[in-house]
């Protein structure tokens, strides 16, 4: 049994054909990118109301904004984090 077979707090990732953790690991994504991806993949599956879906999309947007801010500040290798 894999850790991916259990999920704390629901089953919104288990229902995906490819779970976010697999995409993140196999592609070597950094924390900000992986976090944005996680929220983008789950927003419709975890929440049924528009306000909660928008909340997850805003969370994804915040992680994308972190990446943009670091790029604007000249931080090198943002994606290596």
C-alpha positions, -999 to 999 in steps of 0.1 A, spaced: 0 0 0 13 34 -10 9 67 9 -10 79 -22 -37 53 -14 -48 72 17 -55 109 19 -61 131 50 -91 154 47 -110 139 17 -105 121 -15 -103 150 -40 -68 139 -51 -74 102 -51 -101 106 -78 -76 121 -102 -60 98 -128 -26 113 -119 -23 128 -84 -5 162 -80 23 146 -60 32 123 -89 32 153 -114 53 174 -89 79 146 -83 82 134 -119 86 169 -132 108 182 -104 85 211 -97 95 237 -71 72 244 -41 54 275 -56 47 257 -89 36 225 -72 13 243 -48 -3 263 -76 -8 231 -96 -24 214 -66 -50 241 -61 -58 242 -98 -63 205 -100 -85 203 -69 -108 234 -70 -137 217 -87 -133 183 -70 -130 195 -34 -156 223 -35 -191 225 -49 -198 262 -42 -184 290 -63 -170 309 -33 -149 279 -22 -138 272 -58 -127 309 -61 -109 306 -28 -88 277 -42 -82 296 -74 -70 326 -54 -46 304 -35 -32 291 -68 -29 327 -80 -10 337 -49 16 310 -55 19 322 -91 23 357 -78 51 345 -56 69 332 -87 63 364 -106 76 385 -77 108 365 -74 114 368 -112 107 406 -110 133 408 -82 158 390 -102 159 359 -81 178 333 -100 166 297 -104 131 303 -90 121 269 -103 150 252 -85 135 257 -51 
